[in-house]
Amino acid sequence: MKSKIFFLLLILNSVLLPAQIRIDWQQCYGSMGNDDARGIIEKEGGYWVIGKAKEPSGMVTCENETGNAWLIEISSEGDLVEEHCINMGASEKGGLFKSLRDDFYAIGMAPDTFSEKAQLNVTKINPDGEVVWTRNFGDKNKAFWHLPNGTTTADGGIIVGIDTQWAGGDISNYYGIDDVWVIKVDSLGNLEWETTLGTNGDEIAGRYTLSRDGGYYVSMCGRPGNNGSITACTPQTTDMYDGLLVKLDGNGQVLWNRCYAGSEDDQIYQALELDDGLLLLCDTQSDDRDAEGAGYHLGYPHGDEFYGKTCDIWLLKTDFDGNILWSKCYGGTGHEFPLKVFQNEDGGFTVFGTTQSLDGDVASTSNMHPHQPEVGQKIWVFRIDADGNMLWERAIGHYGNTPIHLGDVIKHDDVTYTLAATSPGSSTTNTLYNGDLNCSNSEFCGYNNYWVLHITDIFNYDDPTGIEEQPEVVPLQMKVHPNPATTWVAIDYTLPNGNAKAELSIFNAMGIKVKQVELDGNQGQKVLDLRGLAPGVYFYTLCCGGLRQTDKLVLVR
């Protein structure tokens, strides 16, 4: 029976309807140090995930100097297949971009990131994880200090942008303070064109998206001045940043530019081209000018005005001339930061970002807030209709205060997504695996690790009264004996009602699957021959539908 209470609450606007996000599978990967996941792309049979691994320990077995990229291949259910260490610094804004074929690009910094010669690095990688070519761009005598972002192009190449504070080498123009340098690299690694976006003020890059006419949208923020390639903005006379949007043609020439802002800090993260205009994904601290009437939620970090105002996620719908059709804020009194937005078949949108709020639009964090004065940063997902009205929201995370950082999102369809995030590991003293965080390999993950999860939205869109009622979940029952084992082990299992098949996998201490068997029947016993495995600590996982149970197995001789 569907809940009528949710329907009444929606009408009264006193609380938002939380989405019933189902986590289909999840897993963590990394060293015993601090790792950072930043990019994910889909491949046949699984995914590639890139970021930074702190040290060669835990699941990281290749020699990997601090700052280099750790690239892993995982299966479609999250099993670690293989790893690669790439001699480059992985971008903190999302470092993997798929080309027209099965190969892909990783972008970051040259290996000597903290020297005086750190350049922009673009590396092309084939479907087997092997480097095809790697190129550095910039000036070999000077260093970039900020990290890049980009997007692949229709001809198999890639455009990449990075903040620059100088001209020279490959960079033709520089206008002042920080500018945004954008390059187009073809599929062979050749530099096709370059352009500098900026003024004698301060500009910072966001994301790059393709337009349907073969050009590009560059999302930015800045304190524009009087001179340069950005001309449509009023020169900024305060320390606050405005949101800037620049449209380039296919050859990197500026077609137009536009500012969207209030009197506080504002930034554009992504421009999504629609059939009837654009949707701009932003954050804001403003409640006036372009943000007037948008519903900004006033707040201060730790409740102290000394730290300034908190940010809301801010969405603007515009026509193709840049005129605002509607403008709405989403969040609470804590910080909200956006990452990506996707349009759905019904004309609405699904937004991914992070939240630190316990109020306002963010009701679901209360489920992960036991006896703490503040909520740690969580992943935040919400869905809106075509007019910006929120349909549901859901925070994803653990009970602790240690922040979770969202690195990248893949959309499969309107209800299924795969996320790459950075989560606290089992070595974090104030955080245990709890809430939504439930990796099976916590014993060999360190302080911060890659967290990859596949989710499904099971909101009932055919009936606005709420969420389709889900059947009661019966826990898996599994017993393994003897444990410790020597040459064999028996698994006694009982599956939830209505389930007659399951999959049992055994992983070694590096998280690599070493044995897998299928279980038939609602209950029974399976005996496994372990004579081919070396003594040590293993982990066994029983998967049945969306349910998973994991425990430790010790093998001795």
C-alpha positions in Angstrom: 0.0 0.0 0.0 1.4 3.4 -1.0 1.8 6.1 1.6 -0.7 8.9 1.4 1.2 10.7 4.1 4.1 11.5 1.7 1.6 13.0 -0.7 0.2 15.4 1.9 3.7 16.4 3.0 4.6 17.3 -0.5 1.5 19.5 -0.9 2.3 21.3 2.4 6.0 21.7 1.4 6.9 20.9 5.0 9.2 18.1 4.0 10.7 16.7 0.9 10.0 13.2 -0.2 13.2 11.1 0.1 14.1 8.9 -2.8 14.5 5.2 -2.2 17.9 4.8 -3.8 19.0 1.2 -4.0 22.7 0.5 -3.9 23.0 -2.5 -6.3 26.7 -3.0 -5.5 29.7 -1.2 -4.1 33.4 -1.7 -3.4 36.4 0.2 -2.2 39.9 0.2 -3.7 43.2 1.7 -2.7 46.3 1.7 -0.5 46.7 2.0 3.2 47.3 5.7 2.8 45.1 8.6 1.4 43.8 7.9 -2.1 41.6 10.0 -4.2 39.1 8.8 -7.0 38.5 11.4 -9.7 37.3 9.8 -12.9 35.3 6.9 -14.2 34.3 5.7 -17.7 32.4 2.6 -18.8 34.0 -0.1 -20.9 32.8 -3.4 -22.2 32.2 -5.6 -19.2 33.1 -3.0 -16.6 34.8 0.3 -15.9 38.1 2.2 -15.7 38.6 4.3 -12.6 41.4 6.8 -12.2 42.7 9.0 -9.3 45.7 9.1 -7.0 47.1 6.3 -4.8 49.2 7.5 -1.9 51.7 4.5 -1.7 52.4 1.0 -2.9 50.4 -0.8 -0.2 47.1 -2.4 0.4 45.6 -3.1 -3.1 48.2 -1.0 -4.8 51.0 -3.3 -5.8 52.8 -1.4 -8.6 55.5 1.1 -7.7 53.7 4.4 -7.6 55.4 7.6 -6.6 53.2 10.1 -4.7 51.1 12.2 -7.1 51.1 9.7 -10.0 47.8 8.3 -11.3 46.4 4.9 -10.2 44.2 3.4 -13.0 42.2 0.3 -12.2 39.9 -1.9 -14.3 36.9 -3.3 -12.4 34.2 -5.6 -13.6 30.5 -4.7 -14.0 29.9 -5.8 -10.4 32.9 -4.1 -8.9 35.5 -6.8 -8.8 39.1 -5.6 -9.3 40.5 -6.9 -12.5 43.9 -5.2 -12.9 45.8 -2.0 -12.1 48.1 0.4 -13.8 50.3 3.2 -12.5 50.7 6.1 -15.0 53.5 8.6 -14.8 51.3 11.6 -14.5 49.3 13.5 -11.8 45.6 12.6 -12.1 43.3 15.6 -12.3 41.3 16.4 -9.2 38.3 17.5 -11.4 37.7 14.2 -13.2 40.6 12.7 -15.1 39.1 10.1 -17.6 37.4 10.9 -20.9 36.3 8.3 -23.4 36.9 8.8 -27.1 34.8 7.7 -30.0 36.4 4.3 -29.9 37.3 2.1 -27.0 40.4 4.1 -26.1 40.3 7.0 -23.7 42.3 10.0 -22.4 43.7 10.7 -18.9 44.6 14.3 -18.2 46.6 15.8 -15.4 50.0 17.3 -14.7 53.5 16.3 -15.8 55.3 14.0 -13.2 57.2 16.9 -11.6 54.0 18.6 -10.5 55.6 20.5 -7.7 58.7 21.6 -9.6 59.2 24.7 -11.7 58.5 22.8 -14.9 55.1 21.1 -14.3 53.2 21.1 -17.6 49.7 20.1 -18.7 49.8 16.3 -19.5 47.4 14.5 -21.9 47.8 10.7 -22.1 46.0 8.4 -24.5 45.3 4.9 -23.3 44.1 1.9 -25.3 41.3 -0.6 -24.1 44.0 -2.8 -22.5 45.1 0.0 -20.2 48.4 0.6 -22.2 49.7 4.1 -22.9 49.4 4.9 -26.6 51.1 8.3 -26.3 51.6 11.0 -23.8 52.2 14.7 -24.4 53.0 17.7 -22.3 51.8 21.2 -23.2 52.7 24.7 -21.8 56.1 26.1 -21.2 58.9 23.8 -20.1 60.4 26.6 -18.1 57.3 27.4 -16.1 54.8 25.5 -13.9 51.0 25.3 -13.9 49.7 25.3 -10.3 46.1 24.4 -10.9 44.7 21.2 -12.3 42.9 20.7 -15.6 39.6 19.5 -17.0 38.3 18.7 -20.5 36.1 16.7 -22.7 36.5 14.5 -25.8 35.5 15.8 -29.2 33.5 14.5 -32.1 36.6 13.8 -34.2 38.3 11.6 -31.6 40.4 14.3 -30.0 40.1 16.2 -26.8 39.9 19.7 -25.5 41.6 20.5 -22.2 41.7 23.7 -20.2 43.8 24.8 -17.3 44.3 28.1 -15.3 47.5 29.9 -16.3 49.4 32.9 -14.8 51.8 33.5 -17.7 52.3 33.3 -21.5 55.1 31.6 -23.3 55.8 28.2 -24.9 52.5 27.0 -26.3 50.6 29.9 -24.7 50.2 32.9 -27.0 48.2 35.3 -24.8 48.0 36.2 -21.1 45.7 39.1 -19.8 46.4 39.1 -16.1 46.2 37.3 -12.7 44.6 33.9 -13.6 43.4 33.2 -17.1 41.9 30.0 -18.6 44.0 28.4 -21.3 42.1 26.0 -23.6 43.7 23.6 -26.1 42.5 21.2 -28.8 44.6 18.0 -29.2 43.9 15.6 -32.0 43.8 11.8 -31.7 47.5 11.6 -32.6 48.6 14.0 -29.8 49.1 17.1 -32.0 48.1 20.5 -30.8 45.5 21.9 -33.2 44.7 25.2 -31.6 45.0 27.1 -28.3 43.2 30.1 -26.9 43.3 32.2 -23.7 40.0 33.2 -22.0 40.3 36.0 -19.5 40.8 39.6 -18.6 43.2 41.6 -16.5 41.1 40.3 -13.6 40.9 36.8 -12.3 39.3 33.8 -14.1 39.1 30.2 -13.1 38.0 27.2 -15.2 35.2 24.8 -14.6 33.9 22.2 -17.1 33.9 21.9 -20.9 30.9 20.6 -22.8 30.2 20.1 -26.5 27.5 22.1 -28.3 25.4 20.6 -31.1 26.9 23.0 -33.7 30.4 21.7 -33.2 31.5 24.3 -30.7 32.1 24.2 -26.9 30.7 25.8 -23.8 33.3 26.7 -21.1 31.9 27.1 -17.6 34.0 29.4 -15.4 34.0 31.9 -12.5 35.9 35.0 -12.1 36.4 38.6 -11.1 36.5 40.1 -14.7 38.4 43.2 -15.5 38.4 45.6 -18.4 40.7 44.1 -21.0 40.8 40.6 -22.6 38.8 38.1 -24.5 35.8 38.2 -22.0 33.9 41.4 -22.8 30.3 41.0 -21.8 30.8 41.2 -18.0 30.7 44.3 -15.8 34.2 44.7 -14.3 34.2 43.3 -10.8 35.1 45.8 -8.0 34.9 43.5 -5.1 36.6 40.2 -4.0 33.5 38.2 -5.0 33.4 35.8 -8.0 30.8 35.9 -10.8 29.7 32.9 -12.9 31.1 33.2 -16.4 30.0 31.3 -19.5 31.9 31.4 -22.8 30.8 29.9 -26.1 33.6 28.8 -28.5 33.3 27.7 -32.1 35.0 24.5 -33.4 38.3 26.4 -33.9 38.5 27.9 -30.4 37.2 31.4 -31.4 35.0 33.2 -28.8 31.5 33.6 -30.2 29.9 35.1 -27.1 30.3 35.3 -23.3 27.9 36.0 -20.5 28.0 36.6 -16.7 25.4 35.2 -14.2 25.8 36.4 -10.6 24.6 38.0 -7.5 26.6 40.2 -5.0 28.3 37.2 -3.4 30.5 34.3 -4.8 29.0 32.4 -7.7 30.4 29.8 -10.1 29.2 27.9 -13.2 30.2 24.2 -13.2 28.5 22.9 -16.2 26.4 24.1 -19.2 23.9 21.5 -20.5 22.5 22.2 -24.0 18.8 21.4 -24.3 16.3 21.5 -27.2 15.1 24.9 -26.1 18.1 26.5 -24.4 20.6 25.8 -21.7 20.6 24.5 -18.1 23.5 26.0 -16.1 24.7 24.0 -13.0 26.1 26.5 -10.5 26.7 27.3 -6.9 25.8 30.5 -5.2 26.0 32.5 -2.0 23.7 35.2 -3.4 20.0 36.1 -3.0 20.0 39.1 -5.3 20.5 40.1 -9.0 20.4 36.9 -11.1 19.7 34.9 -7.9 16.9 37.1 -6.6 13.9 34.9 -5.7 15.8 31.7 -6.3 15.4 30.6 -2.7 19.0 30.8 -1.4 19.3 29.1 2.1 21.3 31.4 4.3 23.9 29.7 6.4 27.4 30.0 7.8 30.0 27.2 8.3 29.9 26.0 11.9 27.2 28.6 12.5 29.9 31.4 12.5 29.7 34.4 10.2 33.5 34.7 10.5 33.8 31.9 7.9 31.5 33.6 5.4 28.2 32.3 3.8 27.6 28.7 2.7 26.9 27.7 -0.9 23.7 26.4 -2.4 23.4 24.4 -5.6 22.0 26.9 -8.1 20.3 26.0 -11.4 19.4 28.4 -14.1 17.3 27.6 -17.2 18.0 30.1 -20.1 17.0 30.4 -23.7 19.7 30.3 -26.4 20.2 34.0 -26.1 21.2 33.6 -22.5 18.0 35.1 -21.0 17.0 33.5 -17.7 13.7 31.6 -17.8 13.9 30.3 -14.2 16.4 30.3 -11.4 16.3 28.1 -8.3 18.5 27.2 -5.3 18.7 23.8 -3.6 20.2 23.0 -0.3 20.2 23.9 3.4 22.2 26.0 5.8 25.4 24.0 5.2 27.5 23.9 2.1 26.2 22.3 -1.1 28.5 21.9 -4.1 27.4 20.5 -7.6 29.3 18.1 -9.8 27.1 17.0 -12.7 23.5 17.3 -14.0 21.7 15.0 -16.5 18.5 15.6 -18.5 15.9 12.8 -18.2 13.4 11.6 -20.9 10.5 13.4 -19.1 12.3 16.8 -19.5 13.4 17.0 -15.9 16.9 16.6 -14.5 18.9 14.6 -12.0 21.6 16.5 -10.1 24.7 15.0 -8.4 26.8 16.9 -5.8 27.6 17.0 -2.1 25.9 18.3 1.0 26.8 19.3 4.5 23.3 20.3 5.5 20.8 18.9 8.0 17.9 21.1 7.0 16.2 23.0 4.1 15.8 20.8 1.1 18.1 18.1 2.6 16.0 15.9 4.9 17.7 12.6 4.2 21.0 13.4 6.0 19.1 13.0 9.3 19.3 9.2 8.8 23.1 9.5 9.0 23.5 11.9 11.9 23.6 10.1 15.3 24.4 12.5 18.2 26.7 14.9 16.3 26.5 18.7 16.1 27.3 18.7 12.4 26.9 16.4 9.4 30.0 15.3 7.5 30.0 15.9 3.8 27.8 13.4 1.9 27.0 12.6 -1.7 23.7 14.3 -2.5 21.4 13.3 -5.4 18.1 15.0 -6.2 15.7 14.9 -9.1 13.6 17.8 -10.4 10.9 18.3 -13.1 11.3 20.4 -16.2 10.4 23.6 -14.2 12.8 23.0 -11.4 10.5 21.6 -8.8 12.1 18.9 -6.6 10.7 15.4 -6.8 13.0 13.7 -4.3 16.4 13.9 -2.7 18.8 11.4 -1.1 22.0 11.8 0.7 24.4 8.9 0.4 27.2 8.3 3.0 28.2 7.0 6.4 27.5 8.1 10.0 30.8 9.9 10.6 32.0 13.4 10.1 34.8 12.5 7.7 33.9 14.0 4.4 33.0 12.0 1.2 34.1 13.6 -2.1 32.3 12.8 -5.3 34.7 12.5 -8.2 32.6 11.5 -11.2 29.2 10.0 -12.3 28.2 7.8 -15.3 24.5 7.8 -16.4 23.3 4.5 -17.8 19.6 5.5 -18.1 17.2 7.7 -16.2 17.3 5.6 -13.0 20.7 3.8 -13.0 24.1 5.4 -12.4 27.6 4.5 -11.4 29.5 6.8 -9.1 33.2 7.2 -8.3 33.9 8.9 -4.9 36.5 9.1 -2.2 35.4 7.7 1.1 37.0 7.2 4.5 38.6 3.8 4.9 38.6 1.5 7.9 41.8 3.1 9.2 40.0 6.4 9.8 39.8 6.5 13.6 36.4 8.3 13.8 34.6 6.5 11.0 33.4 2.9 10.8 31.8 1.2 7.8 28.2 2.0 8.3 25.2 3.7 6.8 25.4 3.3 3.0 29.2 2.6 3.1 29.6 -1.2 3.2 32.6 -2.4 1.3 33.6 -6.0 1.6 37.4 -5.3 1.7 37.7 -2.8 4.6 40.6 -4.7 6.1 43.0 -3.7 3.3 41.9 -0.2 2.7 43.5 2.8 4.4 42.5 6.3 5.4 40.8 7.5 2.2 40.0 5.2 -0.8 38.2 4.9 -4.1 34.5 4.1 -3.4 32.6 3.0 -6.5 28.9 2.3 -6.2 26.1 1.5 -8.7 22.7 2.9 -7.7 19.1 2.6 -8.9 16.4 5.1 -8.2 13.2 3.2 -7.4 10.9 6.2 -7.0 7.5 5.5 -8.5 7.1 8.1 -11.2 3.8 6.7 -12.3 2.1 7.7 -9.0 2.9 11.0 -7.3 1.7 9.7 -3.9 5.1 8.3 -3.2 7.5 5.4 -3.5 6.4 2.1 -4.7 6.2 -0.3 -1.8 9.2 -2.6 -1.6 8.9 -6.2 -0.3 10.4 -6.9 3.1 14.1 -7.8 2.8 15.1 -11.0 4.4 18.8 -11.1 5.3 21.1 -13.7 3.7 22.2 -16.5 6.0 25.6 -18.0 5.6 28.0 -20.1 7.7 31.5 -21.1 6.7 33.4 -24.0 8.4 36.0 -24.9 9.3 37.6 -21.4 9.7 40.6 -21.4 9.8 40.6 -23.9 7.0 43.4 -26.1 5.5 42.3 -27.8 2.2 38.6 -27.4 2.0 35.7 -25.3 3.4 31.9 -25.9 3.6 29.4 -23.0 3.1 25.9 -23.5 4.6 23.6 -20.9 3.1 19.9 -19.9 3.1 18.7 -17.4 0.5 15.8 -14.9 1.0 12.4 -16.1 0.0 11.9 -16.3 -3.8 15.6 -16.5 -4.5 17.1 -19.8 -5.8 20.4 -18.6 -7.2 23.4 -16.7 -5.7 27.1 -16.2 -6.4 29.9 -16.9 -4.0 33.3 -15.2 -4.6 36.6 -15.4 -2.7 39.1 -12.5 -2.8 42.7 -12.5 -1.7 44.1 -9.7 0.4 44.7 -7.5 -2.6 41.0 -7.6 -3.5 41.5 -9.9 -6.5 38.9 -12.6 -7.1 40.6 -16.0 -6.9 37.5 -18.3 -7.0 33.8 -18.0 -7.9 31.0 -20.5 -7.8 27.3 -20.4 -8.4 24.8 -21.6 -5.7 21.5 -23.2 -6.8 18.5 -23.7 -4.5 17.0 -21.6 -1.7 19.2 -23.4 0.8 22.0 -25.9 0.9 25.7 -26.5 1.3 28.6 -25.9 -1.0 32.1 -27.5 -0.4 35.1 -25.7 -2.0 38.5 -27.1 -2.7 41.1 -24.7 -1.5 44.3 -26.7 -2.3 45.2 -24.3 -5.1 45.3 -21.3 -2.9 48.3 -20.1 -0.8 48.0 -19.7 3.0 46.8 -16.3 4.1 43.7 -14.1 4.7 40.9 -14.2 2.2 37.4 -12.7 2.1 34.3 -14.4 0.8 31.2 -12.6 -0.5 27.8 -14.1 -1.1 25.7 -12.0 -3.6 22.0 -12.6 -4.2 20.1 -10.0 -6.1 20.9 -6.6 -4.5 22.0 -8.3 -1.2 25.6 -9.0 -0.2 27.2 -10.6 2.8 31.0 -10.7 3.4 33.3 -12.2 6.0 36.9 -13.3 6.5 38.4 -16.7 5.8 41.8 -17.7 7.1 43.7 -20.4 5.2 46.5 -22.3 7.0 48.7 -25.3 6.1 
